[in-house]
Amino acid sequence: LMGISTYLIHDSGSRKTKSAYLIYAVQLIINFIWPILFFNVKNYLLSFIWLGLMIIAIIMMIFRFLDIDSKAGKLQIPYLVWSIFAAYLNLGIYILNWYMIRRGNNSWAVKCRCVVSPFTLDKIGLVWYKNVECRCWSTQIIDYESSMLTNG
């Protein structure tokens, strides 16, 4: 949908196209950095704030696209809804981890892993992912050395 709406903007011939491309590029860069903050750095609060910044950029992009082509702007609404849902999940993981640490139980944490199933290329070279699946779970980190010492 993002590609289609960008094509509609490109095809419109509007003078506002350059500013629309700039906002589009900025939100793509923000979008690219979020998984790094969440999955690699594991800074859930910063990644939630980063998602808020991304949602603001998406809203700005939608309004700019709506100025140029109403269809292009409306095609971005599912992306906005999905990003808001991602922010909700991100906040939930942050709160669960914060709560467990606040209770003094540093050995518990919420972990997430996403698996992308093999992809295929269609006749025109587009990549289609068969399945993207993310799972989150609570886990207890066990210090095996100290448990071996206390248990004999």
Salt bridges, closest charged atoms under 4 A:
GLU133 OE2 - ARG135 NH2 2.49
